[in-house]
Amino acid sequence: MVGEEHLPDSFVRRVRNYHARARSLFVLHLALSEPPQYRAAAGNSPVNTAFSQEMFGATVADQVRAYQDIAIGKPPREAMLQITLPTLFDPSQAPAGKHTAVVWQYAPYALEEGWPNLRDEYARHVLGLWQSYAPNMTRDKVLAMKIQDPTDTERLNDNLVNGVDVVGDMTPDQMGYFRPFAGWSSYRTPIEGLYMAGGYCHPGGGVHAGAGHNAAGVIVEDFKLKKWWG
């Protein structure tokens, strides 16, 4: 935004080395005839009324295998799901008695055969994974579906490079003191009065508004302002 010529070479080099490739986002946007009913609700009924649910492979080995698949450009067959059902809390988003859902599954950004050749089959697979947790979510309950593969995720939001939803990989070399990179985790930049406050800063894109909150505290400190929040 400010031009590389106005920044120290060391800073520019670290920006260029910042990476977003560990796993990308494959999304299904669904219109449903009824809400999901989860197996887990038999022992914990609030599961069915939670805004969001996450479902992962049964063992650590399952998750290791899923990330290994992603690393070699292969969509994982194990569940790496996050489901949200906005209409449980805002019924105005659908006709009476109907619902909308968003289904996330982690996947690689680039495939050797390309996403256009696999997206429909993988969408069916992801729906099957969800159905294994919510048996009532059969295909006939899906009134409409829009598929968003990782290349769509990037195209729809310039911040999500390579379709990575947390604005850069949340790996050990890009977390805490190292986010966005070592030496620059204070939300300040080499340009006085210019601050960083996006999801690429600590605590990351998955903690919504966390970086902005922290950056505001730094700005208040630098300009000796009164902190107006609790």
Residue frames as a rotation matrix with the C-alpha (Angstrom) as fourth column:
MET 1
0.559 0.829 0.000 0.00
0.829 -0.559 0.000 0.00
0.000 0.000 -1.000 0.00
VAL 2
0.778 -0.293 -0.556 2.85
-0.019 -0.896 0.445 2.42
-0.628 -0.335 -0.702 0.73
GLY 3
0.810 -0.513 -0.284 5.41
-0.367 -0.065 -0.928 1.12
0.458 0.856 -0.241 -1.76
GLU 4
0.760 -0.541 -0.360 8.40
0.634 0.739 0.228 -1.10
0.143 -0.401 0.905 -1.03
GLU 5
-0.028 -0.838 0.544 10.78
0.533 -0.473 -0.702 1.80
0.846 0.270 0.460 -1.59
HIS 6
0.132 0.154 0.979 9.47
-0.570 -0.796 0.201 3.40
0.811 -0.585 -0.017 1.62
LEU 7
0.919 0.256 0.299 10.14
-0.393 0.541 0.744 0.33
0.029 -0.801 0.598 3.77
PRO 8
0.009 -0.953 0.302 13.34
-0.871 0.141 0.470 -1.26
-0.491 -0.267 -0.829 5.12
ASP 9
-0.224 -0.179 -0.958 14.61
-0.795 0.602 0.073 -4.17
0.563 0.778 -0.277 3.04
SER 10
-0.982 -0.188 -0.027 14.42
-0.133 0.782 -0.609 -6.48
0.136 -0.594 -0.793 6.05
PHE 11
-0.425 0.900 0.099 10.72
-0.367 -0.072 -0.927 -5.68
-0.827 -0.431 0.361 6.50
VAL 12
0.172 0.454 -0.874 9.97
-0.979 -0.019 -0.202 -6.21
-0.108 0.891 0.441 2.81
ARG 13
-0.599 -0.483 -0.639 11.76
-0.567 0.819 -0.088 -9.55
0.566 0.310 -0.764 2.91
ARG 14
-0.935 0.283 0.214 9.68
-0.024 0.551 -0.834 -10.72
-0.354 -0.785 -0.509 5.86
VAL 15
-0.041 0.952 -0.304 6.47
-0.672 -0.252 -0.697 -9.65
-0.740 0.176 0.650 4.12
ARG 16
0.021 -0.009 -1.000 7.46
-0.950 0.310 -0.022 -11.66
0.311 0.951 -0.002 1.05
ASN 17
-0.813 -0.422 -0.402 8.16
-0.288 0.891 -0.352 -14.71
0.507 -0.170 -0.845 3.22
TYR 18
-0.515 0.721 0.463 4.77
-0.632 0.045 -0.773 -14.57
-0.579 -0.691 0.433 4.93
HIS 19
-0.939 0.034 -0.341 2.89
-0.231 0.674 0.702 -17.67
0.254 0.738 -0.625 3.77
ALA 20
-0.135 0.952 0.275 -0.68
-0.784 0.066 -0.617 -18.87
-0.605 -0.299 0.738 3.33
ARG 21
-0.202 -0.021 -0.979 -0.75
-0.841 0.515 0.163 -22.44
0.501 0.857 -0.122 2.08
ALA 22
-0.859 -0.245 0.450 -1.29
-0.473 0.716 -0.514 -24.91
-0.196 -0.654 -0.731 4.97
ARG 23
-0.632 0.710 0.311 -4.98
0.735 0.676 -0.049 -25.48
-0.245 0.198 -0.949 4.25
SER 24
-0.940 0.336 0.061 -7.69
-0.258 -0.814 0.520 -23.67
0.224 0.473 0.852 2.35
LEU 25
-0.577 0.798 0.176 -11.44
-0.278 0.011 -0.961 -23.40
-0.768 -0.603 0.215 2.65
PHE 26
-0.872 0.483 -0.076 -14.00
0.129 0.378 0.917 -25.46
0.471 0.790 -0.393 0.73
VAL 27
-0.810 0.586 -0.011 -17.51
-0.285 -0.410 -0.866 -24.18
-0.513 -0.698 0.499 1.48
LEU 28
-0.640 0.744 0.191 -21.09
0.644 0.384 0.661 -25.29
0.419 0.546 -0.725 0.87
HIS 29
-0.862 0.507 0.029 -23.85
-0.465 -0.766 -0.443 -22.69
-0.203 -0.395 0.896 1.16
LEU 30
-0.860 0.494 -0.126 -27.11
0.432 0.837 0.335 -24.57
0.271 0.233 -0.934 1.71
ALA 31
-0.398 0.860 0.318 -30.84
-0.880 -0.457 0.134 -23.96
0.260 -0.226 0.939 1.82
LEU 32
-0.979 -0.050 -0.198 -32.47
0.019 0.943 -0.331 -26.65
0.204 -0.328 -0.922 3.98
SER 33
-0.142 0.989 -0.045 -36.00
-0.116 0.028 0.993 -27.89
0.983 0.146 0.111 4.52
GLU 34
0.916 0.378 -0.131 -35.25
0.083 0.140 0.987 -28.59
0.392 -0.915 0.097 8.20
PRO 35
0.412 -0.805 0.428 -32.42
-0.896 -0.443 0.029 -28.06
0.166 -0.395 -0.903 10.71
PRO 36
-0.213 -0.567 -0.795 -29.82
-0.320 0.810 -0.492 -30.78
0.923 0.150 -0.354 11.39
GLN 37
0.787 0.371 0.493 -30.41
-0.601 0.280 0.748 -33.22
0.140 -0.885 0.443 14.23
TYR 38
-0.073 -0.975 -0.209 -27.08
-0.800 0.182 -0.571 -34.47
0.595 0.126 -0.794 15.55
ARG 39
0.276 0.063 -0.959 -26.37
0.252 0.958 0.135 -37.89
0.928 -0.278 0.248 17.00
ALA 40
-0.694 -0.684 -0.225 -24.46
0.409 -0.118 -0.905 -36.18
0.593 -0.720 0.362 19.80
ALA 41
-0.466 0.583 0.666 -27.66
-0.651 -0.735 0.188 -34.43
0.599 -0.346 0.722 20.92
ALA 42
0.344 0.596 -0.725 -28.87
0.064 0.756 0.651 -37.70
0.937 -0.271 0.222 22.41
GLY 43
0.164 -0.357 -0.920 -26.52
0.950 0.309 0.049 -37.08
0.267 -0.881 0.390 25.31
ASN 44
-0.584 -0.376 -0.720 -26.26
0.541 -0.841 0.001 -33.30
-0.606 -0.388 0.694 25.06
SER 45
0.230 0.862 0.452 -29.39
0.908 -0.023 -0.418 -31.68
-0.350 0.507 -0.788 23.64
PRO 46
0.546 0.005 -0.838 -27.97
-0.023 -1.000 -0.021 -28.11
-0.838 0.031 -0.545 23.29
VAL 47
-0.553 -0.768 0.322 -25.79
0.287 0.187 0.940 -29.42
-0.782 0.612 0.117 20.43
ASN 48
-0.214 0.550 0.807 -28.77
0.974 0.182 0.134 -29.01
-0.073 0.815 -0.575 18.10
THR 49
0.802 0.594 0.063 -29.25
0.596 -0.803 -0.007 -25.36
0.046 0.043 -0.998 19.02
ALA 50
0.078 -0.855 -0.513 -25.62
0.470 -0.422 0.775 -24.21
-0.879 -0.302 0.369 18.98
PHE 51
0.646 0.115 -0.754 -24.72
-0.465 -0.725 -0.508 -21.58
-0.605 0.679 -0.415 16.40
SER 52
0.286 -0.659 -0.696 -21.68
-0.868 0.130 -0.480 -23.55
0.407 0.741 -0.534 15.26
GLN 53
0.822 -0.106 0.560 -20.40
-0.211 0.857 0.471 -27.13
-0.529 -0.505 0.682 15.47
GLU 54
0.082 -0.848 -0.524 -16.98
-0.993 -0.023 -0.118 -28.54
0.088 0.530 -0.844 14.60
MET 55
0.851 0.227 0.474 -16.39
-0.261 0.965 0.005 -32.15
-0.456 -0.128 0.881 13.60
PHE 56
0.074 -0.906 -0.418 -13.01
-0.994 -0.035 -0.101 -33.74
0.077 0.423 -0.903 13.07
GLY 57
0.059 -0.138 -0.989 -11.69
-0.351 0.924 -0.151 -37.25
0.934 0.356 0.006 12.51
ALA 58
0.863 0.467 -0.192 -12.04
-0.027 0.423 0.906 -39.63
0.505 -0.777 0.377 15.42
THR 59
0.644 -0.699 -0.312 -8.30
0.695 0.364 0.619 -39.86
-0.319 -0.615 0.721 16.18
VAL 60
0.386 -0.636 -0.668 -5.19
-0.304 -0.772 0.559 -37.72
-0.871 -0.013 -0.491 16.04
ALA 61
-0.562 -0.608 0.561 -3.95
0.273 0.504 0.820 -40.05
-0.781 0.613 -0.117 13.29
ASP 62
0.221 0.732 0.644 -7.02
0.934 0.031 -0.355 -39.13
-0.280 0.680 -0.677 11.23
GLN 63
0.901 0.139 -0.410 -6.15
0.103 -0.989 -0.110 -35.46
-0.421 0.057 -0.905 11.47
VAL 64
-0.071 -0.988 -0.138 -2.48
-0.269 -0.114 0.956 -36.03
-0.960 0.105 -0.258 10.69
ARG 65
-0.459 -0.051 0.887 -3.51
0.688 0.612 0.391 -37.98
-0.563 0.789 -0.246 7.60
ALA 66
0.615 0.760 0.210 -5.91
0.743 -0.469 -0.477 -35.21
-0.265 0.449 -0.853 6.56
TYR 67
0.707 -0.408 -0.578 -3.21
-0.308 -0.913 0.269 -32.54
-0.637 -0.012 -0.771 6.76
GLN 68
-0.395 -0.847 0.355 -0.78
-0.006 0.389 0.921 -34.79
-0.919 0.362 -0.159 4.93
ASP 69
-0.019 0.487 0.873 -3.32
0.927 0.336 -0.167 -35.16
-0.374 0.806 -0.458 2.13
ILE 70
0.897 0.372 -0.238 -3.75
0.293 -0.905 -0.310 -31.39
-0.330 0.208 -0.921 1.94
ALA 71
0.272 -0.890 -0.366 0.02
-0.328 -0.443 0.834 -30.92
-0.905 -0.106 -0.413 1.78
ILE 72
-0.698 -0.542 0.467 0.26
0.202 0.477 0.855 -33.09
-0.687 0.692 -0.224 -1.34
GLY 73
-0.751 0.415 -0.513 -2.76
-0.647 -0.615 0.450 -31.48
-0.129 0.670 0.731 -3.01
LYS 74
-0.720 0.520 -0.459 -5.30
0.237 0.807 0.542 -34.19
0.652 0.281 -0.704 -2.22
PRO 75
-0.111 0.746 0.656 -8.71
-0.730 -0.509 0.455 -33.30
0.674 -0.429 0.601 -0.71
PRO 76
-0.899 -0.289 0.329 -8.96
-0.438 0.589 -0.679 -35.14
0.003 -0.755 -0.656 2.63
ARG 77
-0.350 0.787 -0.508 -11.59
0.010 0.546 0.838 -37.80
0.937 0.288 -0.199 3.05
GLU 78
-0.490 0.138 -0.861 -11.71
0.860 0.240 -0.450 -37.34
0.144 -0.961 -0.237 6.83
ALA 79
0.602 0.776 0.187 -14.02
0.690 -0.623 0.367 -34.80
0.402 -0.092 -0.911 8.42
MET 80
-0.680 -0.642 -0.355 -12.53
0.730 -0.637 -0.247 -31.35
-0.068 -0.427 0.902 9.05
LEU 81
-0.169 0.828 0.535 -15.91
0.700 -0.282 0.657 -29.67
0.694 0.485 -0.531 9.30
GLN 82
-0.876 0.188 -0.445 -17.34
0.245 -0.621 -0.745 -26.51
-0.416 -0.761 0.498 10.78
ILE 83
-0.387 0.846 0.367 -21.10
0.774 0.082 0.627 -25.97
0.500 0.527 -0.687 10.46
THR 84
-0.925 0.241 -0.294 -23.07
0.007 -0.762 -0.648 -22.81
-0.380 -0.601 0.703 11.16
LEU 85
-0.382 0.888 0.256 -26.86
0.878 0.263 0.399 -22.45
0.287 0.377 -0.881 11.04
PRO 86
-0.979 -0.118 0.166 -27.66
0.077 -0.968 -0.238 -18.70
0.189 -0.220 0.957 11.11
THR 87
-0.362 0.922 0.140 -31.43
-0.296 -0.256 0.920 -19.20
0.884 0.292 0.366 10.83
LEU 88
-0.060 0.309 -0.949 -31.65
0.834 0.538 0.123 -20.68
0.549 -0.784 -0.290 14.31
PHE 89
-0.373 -0.196 -0.907 -30.90
0.779 -0.597 -0.191 -17.15
-0.504 -0.778 0.375 15.53
ASP 90
-0.587 0.229 -0.776 -32.17
-0.428 -0.902 0.059 -15.05
-0.687 0.367 0.628 12.63
PRO 91
-0.207 0.588 0.782 -35.22
0.517 0.744 -0.423 -16.74
-0.831 0.317 -0.458 11.03
SER 92
0.563 0.471 -0.679 -35.58
-0.230 -0.700 -0.676 -13.82
-0.794 0.537 -0.286 8.59
GLN 93
-0.376 -0.812 -0.446 -32.80
-0.723 -0.043 0.689 -15.33
-0.579 0.582 -0.572 6.47
ALA 94
-0.993 0.101 -0.062 -35.14
0.041 0.784 0.620 -18.05
0.111 0.613 -0.782 5.14
PRO 95
-0.228 0.973 0.020 -38.86
-0.493 -0.133 0.860 -18.66
0.840 0.186 0.510 4.56
ALA 96
0.127 0.367 0.921 -40.82
-0.991 0.074 0.107 -19.82
-0.029 -0.927 0.373 7.58
GLY 97
0.800 0.203 0.564 -39.77
-0.340 0.928 0.149 -23.28
-0.494 -0.311 0.812 8.68
LYS 98
0.823 -0.561 0.089 -36.76
0.383 0.433 -0.816 -23.37
0.419 0.706 0.571 6.34
HIS 99
0.730 -0.633 -0.256 -33.09
0.116 -0.254 0.960 -22.87
-0.673 -0.731 -0.112 7.16
THR 100
0.750 -0.643 -0.157 -29.72
-0.359 -0.196 -0.912 -21.84
0.556 0.741 -0.378 5.76
ALA 101
0.816 -0.567 0.115 -26.42
0.188 0.449 0.874 -23.47
-0.547 -0.691 0.472 6.64
VAL 102
0.565 -0.762 -0.317 -22.76
-0.755 -0.323 -0.571 -22.93
0.333 0.562 -0.758 5.86
VAL 103
0.932 -0.286 0.223 -20.53
0.175 0.893 0.414 -26.00
-0.318 -0.347 0.883 5.79
TRP 104
0.453 -0.866 -0.212 -16.73
-0.890 -0.426 -0.161 -25.57
0.049 0.261 -0.964 5.90
GLN 105
0.897 -0.365 0.249 -14.25
0.311 0.922 0.233 -28.30
-0.314 -0.131 0.940 5.08
TYR 106
0.306 -0.865 -0.397 -10.49
-0.569 -0.500 0.652 -27.80
-0.763 0.027 -0.646 4.89
ALA 107
0.795 -0.034 0.606 -8.89
0.476 0.655 -0.587 -28.74
-0.377 0.755 0.537 1.58
PRO 108
-0.320 -0.947 0.000 -5.86
0.700 -0.236 0.674 -27.91
-0.638 0.216 0.739 -0.59
TYR 109
0.067 0.283 -0.957 -5.87
-0.330 -0.899 -0.289 -24.78
-0.942 0.335 0.033 -2.75
ALA 110
-0.056 -0.206 -0.977 -4.40
-0.996 -0.062 0.070 -26.36
-0.075 0.977 -0.201 -5.87
LEU 111
0.392 0.201 0.898 -5.25
-0.165 0.975 -0.146 -29.77
-0.905 -0.091 0.416 -7.31
GLU 112
-0.699 -0.700 0.145 -3.42
-0.029 0.229 0.973 -31.49
-0.715 0.676 -0.180 -10.14
GLU 113
-0.582 0.552 0.597 -6.72
0.812 0.422 0.403 -32.21
-0.029 0.719 -0.694 -11.89
GLY 114
-0.877 0.205 0.435 -8.16
-0.100 -0.962 0.253 -28.77
0.471 0.178 0.864 -10.98
TRP 115
-0.809 0.582 0.082 -11.17
-0.099 0.003 -0.995 -27.96
-0.579 -0.813 0.056 -8.80
PRO 116
-0.228 0.798 -0.558 -13.65
-0.958 -0.287 -0.020 -27.69
-0.176 0.530 0.829 -11.71
ASN 117
-0.243 0.073 -0.967 -13.23
-0.535 0.822 0.197 -31.44
0.809 0.565 -0.161 -12.27
LEU 118
-0.679 -0.144 -0.719 -13.69
0.397 0.752 -0.526 -32.41
0.617 -0.643 -0.454 -8.62
ARG 119
-0.885 0.215 0.412 -15.87
-0.431 -0.712 -0.555 -29.85
0.174 -0.669 0.723 -6.89
ASP 120
0.073 0.992 -0.098 -19.20
-0.849 0.113 0.516 -31.60
0.523 0.046 0.851 -7.44
GLU 121
0.261 -0.031 -0.965 -17.94
0.176 0.984 0.016 -34.99
0.949 -0.174 0.262 -6.27
TYR 122
-0.738 -0.605 -0.300 -16.22
0.406 -0.043 -0.913 -33.45
0.539 -0.795 0.277 -3.26
ALA 123
-0.579 0.632 0.515 -19.35
-0.744 -0.668 -0.018 -31.50
0.333 -0.394 0.857 -2.36
ARG 124
0.449 0.755 -0.477 -21.27
-0.479 0.655 0.585 -34.80
0.754 -0.035 0.656 -2.25
HIS 125
-0.081 -0.567 -0.820 -18.51
0.509 0.684 -0.523 -36.31
0.857 -0.459 0.234 -0.10
VAL 126
-0.915 -0.265 0.303 -18.61
-0.073 -0.631 -0.773 -33.38
0.396 -0.729 0.558 2.34
LEU 127
-0.089 0.959 0.270 -22.40
-0.888 -0.199 0.415 -33.68
0.452 -0.202 0.869 2.62
GLY 128
0.451 0.208 -0.868 -21.92
-0.009 0.974 0.228 -37.37
0.892 -0.095 0.441 3.37
LEU 129
-0.600 -0.722 -0.344 -19.43
0.424 0.078 -0.902 -36.56
0.678 -0.687 0.260 6.12
TRP 130
-0.752 0.385 0.535 -21.93
-0.604 -0.727 -0.327 -34.14
0.263 -0.569 0.779 7.67
GLN 131
0.252 0.925 -0.286 -24.73
-0.707 0.377 0.598 -36.69
0.661 0.052 0.749 7.40
SER 132
-0.088 -0.339 -0.936 -22.65
0.340 0.873 -0.349 -39.18
0.936 -0.350 0.038 9.41
TYR 133
-0.950 -0.226 -0.214 -22.99
0.281 -0.332 -0.900 -36.73
0.133 -0.916 0.379 12.33
ALA 134
-0.517 0.834 -0.192 -26.50
-0.546 -0.494 -0.677 -35.46
-0.659 -0.245 0.711 11.49
PRO 135
-0.778 0.085 0.622 -28.38
0.351 0.880 0.319 -38.43
-0.520 0.467 -0.715 9.93
ASN 136
0.252 0.968 0.014 -31.41
0.572 -0.138 -0.809 -36.38
-0.781 0.212 -0.588 8.92
MET 137
0.163 -0.258 -0.952 -29.32
-0.515 -0.846 0.141 -34.29
-0.842 0.467 -0.271 6.53
THR 138
-0.078 -0.074 0.994 -30.05
0.644 0.758 0.106 -36.47
-0.761 0.649 -0.012 3.52
ARG 139
-0.887 -0.403 0.228 -29.74
0.420 -0.495 0.760 -35.03
-0.193 0.770 0.608 0.02
ASP 140
-0.227 0.883 0.410 -33.51
0.763 -0.101 0.639 -34.52
0.606 0.458 -0.651 -0.28
LYS 141
0.472 0.366 -0.802 -33.36
0.830 -0.492 0.264 -32.08
-0.298 -0.790 -0.536 2.67
VAL 142
-0.516 -0.705 -0.487 -31.02
0.381 -0.698 0.607 -29.81
-0.767 0.128 0.629 0.67
LEU 143
0.547 0.837 0.020 -33.26
0.456 -0.277 -0.846 -27.45
-0.702 0.472 -0.533 -1.32
ALA 144
0.921 -0.345 0.181 -30.38
-0.008 -0.482 -0.876 -25.56
0.389 0.805 -0.447 -2.95
MET 145
0.581 -0.797 -0.164 -26.59
0.536 0.222 0.814 -25.61
-0.613 -0.561 0.556 -2.78
LYS 146
0.896 -0.445 0.005 -23.84
-0.301 -0.613 -0.731 -23.27
0.328 0.653 -0.682 -3.89
ILE 147
0.673 -0.723 -0.155 -20.31
0.735 0.630 0.252 -24.69
-0.085 -0.284 0.955 -3.96
GLN 148
0.859 -0.500 0.111 -17.36
-0.488 -0.864 -0.122 -22.47
0.157 0.050 -0.986 -3.08
ASP 149
0.703 -0.673 -0.227 -14.03
0.658 0.738 -0.150 -24.19
0.269 -0.044 0.962 -3.71
PRO 150
0.240 -0.647 -0.724 -10.75
0.738 -0.363 0.569 -22.69
-0.631 -0.671 0.390 -2.39
THR 151
-0.726 -0.495 0.478 -10.11
0.688 -0.529 0.497 -20.74
0.007 0.689 0.724 -5.60
ASP 152
0.115 0.847 0.519 -13.57
0.542 -0.492 0.682 -19.16
0.833 0.203 -0.515 -5.21
THR 153
0.637 0.086 -0.766 -12.75
0.761 -0.232 0.606 -18.30
-0.125 -0.969 -0.213 -1.60
GLU 154
-0.382 -0.864 -0.330 -9.71
0.706 -0.502 0.499 -16.33
-0.597 -0.042 0.801 -2.75
ARG 155
-0.664 0.152 0.732 -11.58
0.608 -0.460 0.647 -14.71
0.435 0.875 0.213 -5.63
LEU 156
0.347 0.931 0.118 -14.37
0.607 -0.318 0.728 -13.51
0.715 -0.181 -0.675 -3.34
ASN 157
0.991 -0.077 -0.106 -12.05
0.042 -0.579 0.814 -12.02
-0.124 -0.812 -0.571 -0.71
ASP 158
0.574 -0.817 0.056 -8.60
-0.175 -0.189 -0.966 -10.64
0.800 0.545 -0.252 -1.57
ASN 159
0.210 -0.493 0.845 -7.52
-0.971 -0.203 0.123 -11.04
0.111 -0.846 -0.521 2.06
LEU 160
0.564 0.098 0.820 -7.88
-0.398 0.902 0.166 -14.82
-0.723 -0.420 0.548 1.89
VAL 161
0.037 -0.668 -0.743 -4.80
-0.999 0.001 -0.050 -15.55
0.034 0.744 -0.668 -0.23
ASN 162
-0.775 -0.304 -0.553 -4.85
-0.414 0.907 0.081 -19.16
0.477 0.292 -0.829 -1.47
GLY 163
0.116 0.952 -0.283 -8.26
-0.214 0.302 0.929 -19.53
0.970 -0.047 0.239 0.16
VAL 164
-0.562 -0.376 -0.736 -6.77
0.620 0.397 -0.676 -19.58
0.547 -0.837 0.010 3.69
ASP 165
0.354 0.919 0.175 -9.54
0.553 -0.356 0.753 -18.38
0.755 -0.170 -0.634 6.00
VAL 166
0.695 -0.106 -0.711 -7.31
0.665 -0.280 0.692 -17.13
-0.272 -0.954 -0.124 8.84
VAL 167
0.965 -0.259 0.042 -5.39
-0.212 -0.862 -0.461 -14.64
0.155 0.436 -0.887 6.66
GLY 168
0.013 -0.997 -0.076 -2.09
-0.786 0.037 -0.617 -16.53
0.618 0.068 -0.783 6.59
ASP 169
0.144 0.033 -0.989 -1.17
0.162 0.985 0.057 -19.90
0.976 -0.169 0.137 8.02
MET 170
0.614 0.049 0.788 -1.51
-0.754 -0.257 0.604 -20.34
0.232 -0.965 -0.121 11.79
THR 171
0.634 -0.542 -0.551 1.73
0.386 0.840 -0.382 -22.33
0.670 0.030 0.742 12.03
PRO 172
0.564 -0.391 -0.727 4.39
0.783 -0.027 0.622 -22.06
-0.263 -0.920 0.290 14.79
ASP 173
-0.535 -0.838 0.109 6.48
0.822 -0.486 0.296 -19.67
-0.195 0.248 0.949 12.68
GLN 174
-0.697 0.359 0.620 3.47
0.088 -0.815 0.572 -17.32
0.711 0.454 0.537 12.29
MET 175
0.449 0.827 -0.339 1.91
0.506 0.077 0.859 -17.29
0.736 -0.558 -0.383 15.75
GLY 176
0.656 -0.138 -0.742 2.33
0.700 -0.255 0.667 -15.12
-0.281 -0.957 -0.071 18.85
TYR 177
0.240 -0.679 -0.694 5.57
-0.013 -0.717 0.697 -13.13
-0.971 -0.158 -0.181 18.70
PHE 178
-0.730 -0.606 0.316 6.07
0.231 0.216 0.949 -14.43
-0.644 0.765 -0.018 15.15
ARG 179
-0.074 0.760 0.645 2.80
0.997 0.080 0.019 -13.05
-0.037 0.644 -0.764 13.75
PRO 180
0.931 0.269 -0.245 2.98
-0.332 0.354 -0.874 -11.56
-0.148 0.896 0.419 11.27
PHE 181
0.527 -0.807 -0.267 6.76
0.378 0.504 -0.777 -11.98
0.761 0.308 0.570 11.67
ALA 182
0.299 -0.472 -0.829 9.44
0.953 0.093 0.290 -11.73
-0.060 -0.876 0.478 14.34
GLY 183
-0.717 -0.646 -0.260 10.21
0.663 -0.748 0.030 -8.21
-0.214 -0.151 0.965 15.46
TRP 184
-0.888 0.438 0.138 6.94
-0.308 -0.791 0.528 -6.74
0.341 0.427 0.838 14.20
SER 185
-0.453 0.739 -0.498 4.31
0.678 0.649 0.345 -8.23
0.578 -0.182 -0.795 16.49
SER 186
-0.713 0.107 -0.693 3.58
0.545 -0.538 -0.643 -4.92
-0.441 -0.836 0.325 18.27
TYR 187
0.340 0.896 0.287 1.09
0.851 -0.163 -0.499 -3.75
-0.400 0.414 -0.818 15.57
ARG 188
0.425 -0.305 -0.852 3.46
-0.272 -0.941 0.201 -0.91
-0.863 0.147 -0.483 14.66
THR 189
0.803 -0.235 0.547 5.08
0.595 0.367 -0.715 -0.58
-0.033 0.900 0.435 11.22
PRO 190
-0.253 -0.967 -0.029 8.30
0.953 -0.255 0.162 1.07
-0.164 0.013 0.986 10.06
ILE 191
-0.484 0.158 0.861 6.21
0.350 -0.866 0.356 4.13
0.802 0.473 0.364 9.17
GLU 192
-0.953 0.080 -0.293 5.36
0.257 -0.307 -0.916 6.28
-0.163 -0.948 0.272 12.17
GLY 193
-0.526 0.830 -0.186 1.61
-0.643 -0.531 -0.551 6.55
-0.556 -0.170 0.814 12.69
LEU 194
0.047 0.518 -0.854 0.79
-0.867 0.446 0.222 3.57
0.496 0.730 0.470 10.47
TYR 195
-0.392 -0.092 0.915 -0.36
-0.761 0.591 -0.266 0.42
-0.517 -0.801 -0.302 12.26
MET 196
-0.696 0.183 -0.695 -1.23
-0.344 0.764 0.546 -3.15
0.631 0.619 -0.468 11.35
ALA 197
-0.560 0.562 0.608 -4.53
-0.718 0.037 -0.695 -4.52
-0.413 -0.826 0.382 12.66
GLY 198
0.118 0.635 -0.763 -5.66
-0.911 0.376 0.172 -7.30
0.396 0.675 0.623 10.34
GLY 199
0.909 0.341 0.238 -6.08
-0.406 0.851 0.332 -11.03
-0.089 -0.399 0.913 10.82
TYR 200
0.540 -0.799 -0.265 -2.44
0.229 0.442 -0.867 -11.50
0.810 0.407 0.422 9.80
CYS 201
-0.310 -0.593 0.743 -1.51
-0.628 -0.459 -0.628 -10.02
0.713 -0.662 -0.230 13.20
HIS 202
-0.860 0.017 -0.510 -1.69
0.376 0.696 -0.612 -11.80
0.344 -0.718 -0.605 16.56
PRO 203
-0.293 -0.146 0.945 -3.99
-0.528 0.848 -0.033 -13.46
-0.797 -0.509 -0.326 17.68
GLY 204
-0.928 -0.176 0.329 -4.89
0.157 0.615 0.773 -14.35
-0.338 0.769 -0.543 14.11
GLY 205
-0.765 0.621 -0.172 -7.78
-0.494 -0.395 0.774 -14.33
0.413 0.677 0.609 11.70
GLY 206
-0.357 0.650 -0.670 -9.73
0.411 0.754 0.513 -16.87
0.839 -0.093 -0.536 13.71
VAL 207
-0.336 0.232 -0.913 -10.09
0.889 -0.242 -0.389 -14.48
-0.311 -0.942 -0.125 16.68
HIS 208
0.081 0.441 0.894 -12.42
0.835 -0.520 0.181 -11.92
0.544 0.732 -0.410 15.19
ALA 209
0.706 0.146 0.693 -11.49
0.003 -0.979 0.203 -8.29
0.708 -0.141 -0.692 15.99
GLY 210
0.780 -0.445 -0.439 -8.75
0.587 0.278 0.761 -9.46
-0.217 -0.851 0.478 18.38
ALA 211
-0.227 -0.926 0.302 -5.97
0.974 -0.225 0.042 -7.82
0.029 0.304 0.952 16.40
GLY 212
-0.042 0.288 0.957 -7.94
0.344 -0.895 0.284 -4.57
0.938 0.341 -0.061 16.08
HIS 213
0.923 0.380 -0.067 -8.56
0.160 -0.217 0.963 -4.50
0.351 -0.899 -0.261 19.82
ASN 214
0.453 -0.828 -0.330 -4.86
0.794 0.206 0.572 -5.00
-0.406 -0.521 0.751 20.55
ALA 215
-0.337 -0.578 0.743 -3.79
0.861 -0.508 -0.004 -2.44
0.380 0.638 0.669 17.95
ALA 216
0.474 0.581 0.662 -6.15
0.220 -0.806 0.550 0.12
0.853 -0.115 -0.509 19.47
GLY 217
0.909 -0.171 -0.381 -4.38
0.384 -0.014 0.923 -0.35
-0.163 -0.985 0.053 22.80
VAL 218
-0.066 -0.990 0.122 -0.99
0.949 -0.025 0.313 0.31
-0.307 0.136 0.942 21.15
ILE 219
-0.178 0.074 0.981 -2.31
0.623 -0.764 0.170 3.42
0.762 0.641 0.090 19.39
VAL 220
0.843 0.517 0.148 -3.71
0.177 -0.526 0.832 4.79
0.508 -0.675 -0.535 22.66
GLU 221
0.611 -0.692 -0.385 -0.34
0.637 0.141 0.758 4.18
-0.470 -0.708 0.527 24.29
ASP 222
-0.276 -0.797 0.537 1.67
0.961 -0.226 0.157 5.84
-0.004 0.559 0.829 21.51
PHE 223
-0.297 0.232 0.926 -0.52
0.370 -0.866 0.336 8.94
0.881 0.442 0.171 21.31
LYS 224
-0.952 -0.135 -0.273 -1.03
0.296 -0.193 -0.935 9.14
0.074 -0.972 0.224 25.09
LEU 225
-0.412 0.896 0.166 -4.79
-0.476 -0.367 0.799 9.01
0.777 0.250 0.577 24.71
LYS 226
-0.442 0.375 0.815 -7.36
-0.817 0.208 -0.539 7.98
-0.371 -0.903 0.214 27.26
LYS 227
-0.980 0.123 -0.155 -8.48
0.051 0.913 0.405 4.39
0.191 0.390 -0.901 26.89
TRP 228
-0.520 0.846 0.120 -12.23
-0.849 -0.527 0.035 4.58
0.093 -0.083 0.992 26.30
TRP 229
0.322 0.622 -0.714 -13.06
-0.443 0.765 0.467 0.89
0.837 0.166 0.522 26.65
GLY 230
0.729 0.076 0.680 -13.02
-0.680 0.186 0.709 -1.42
-0.073 -0.980 0.187 29.65
